[in-house]
Amino acid sequence: MKRFSLLLLFGLLFNLPPLTAQMQSYSQRSLFSDYKAAKVGDIVTILIVEQVQAANAANTREGTDSQIGATAQAGLTGTTVQPTATIRTVDELTGIGETNRRETIRARLSAQVIAVDSNGNLKIQGKRTTKINGETQTITLTGIIRPADLSADNTVYSTKIANMVLTIEGDGIVSETKEPGLITKFLRILF
């Protein structure tokens, strides 16, 4: 029994520094609250829910009407000469343009806190790349979040991110089929 107690005491002494470091990292958290990102290196889950709808319409109508006329009369005994000249120009331009765009983006992305500013706001950066059947999709997100906007489960909606830059890029078979052909590209350059 004495030997077991001695081994236990030595084991605790040799493991004391790692246990102390672990206790210090947990001592900053409350026992009664959930863990939320607060410092550089912490991870936060972003719930990307974006709906963008834009419409633009323009109508243009322009018209010009010009007339120039000249009349001359001369009288001779019984004969009247009346030369007349008229010039008329009409310019008319009508243009109609309309653009409609609608996008809906839904995704989940984990981002890492890369800096904490003087107000306590968290600068985040995240990237996720998925590859399915030869199609690669990369989602990149950067922005600034307030700690108050973090929910109890350490998530934040993308609508709460300030200065958000969201980039979604695809590369593969589907992306290549959306590109115009060589002849169409050449004709676009010419005209």
ZIDAVEN-V376290 format. One record per backbone hydrogen bond with DSSP energy under -1.0 kcal/mol. CO is the residue of the C=O (numbers start at 1). NH is the residue of the N-H. E is the energy in kcal/mol with one decimal. If there is no record, write none. Layout:
co=(CO	CO)
nh=(NH	NH)
e=(E	E)
This chain:
co=(1	2	3	4	5	6	7	8	9	10	11	15	16	17	18	19	20	21	22	23	26	39	42	44	45	46	47	48	50	52	54	56	58	60	62	64	66	68	70	74	76	79	81	83	85	87	89	91	93	95	97	99	101	103	105	107	109	111	112	113	115	117	121	122	123	123	124	125	126	128	130	132	135	136	137	138	139	140	141	142	143	144	145	146	147	151	154	155	156	157	158	162	165	167	169	171	172	173	181	182	183	184	185	186	187)
nh=(5	6	7	8	9	10	11	12	13	14	15	19	20	21	22	23	24	25	26	27	29	42	113	111	156	109	158	107	105	103	101	99	97	95	93	91	89	87	85	81	78	76	74	72	70	68	66	64	62	60	58	56	54	52	50	48	46	44	125	41	123	120	117	145	114	115	143	112	141	139	137	135	132	171	130	169	128	167	126	165	124	162	122	149	150	154	45	151	47	160	161	144	142	140	138	136	176	177	185	186	187	188	189	190	191)
e=(-2.0	-2.1	-2.2	-2.2	-2.2	-2.4	-2.3	-2.1	-2.0	-2.2	-1.4	-1.8	-2.7	-2.2	-2.1	-2.4	-2.1	-1.8	-1.7	-1.4	-1.2	-2.1	-2.8	-3.1	-1.9	-2.3	-2.3	-2.0	-3.0	-2.9	-2.6	-3.2	-2.8	-3.0	-3.0	-2.4	-2.3	-3.4	-2.4	-1.7	-1.0	-2.4	-1.6	-1.9	-2.7	-3.1	-2.7	-3.0	-2.8	-3.2	-2.7	-2.8	-2.7	-2.5	-2.6	-2.7	-3.9	-2.8	-1.8	-2.8	-2.9	-1.8	-2.3	-2.7	-3.1	-1.2	-1.7	-2.8	-2.7	-2.9	-2.9	-2.0	-2.5	-2.5	-2.7	-2.6	-2.5	-2.7	-2.7	-2.3	-2.9	-3.0	-2.9	-1.5	-1.2	-1.9	-2.1	-2.8	-2.6	-2.0	-1.5	-2.4	-1.6	-2.7	-2.9	-3.5	-2.1	-1.7	-2.2	-2.5	-2.6	-2.1	-1.7	-1.9	-2.4)
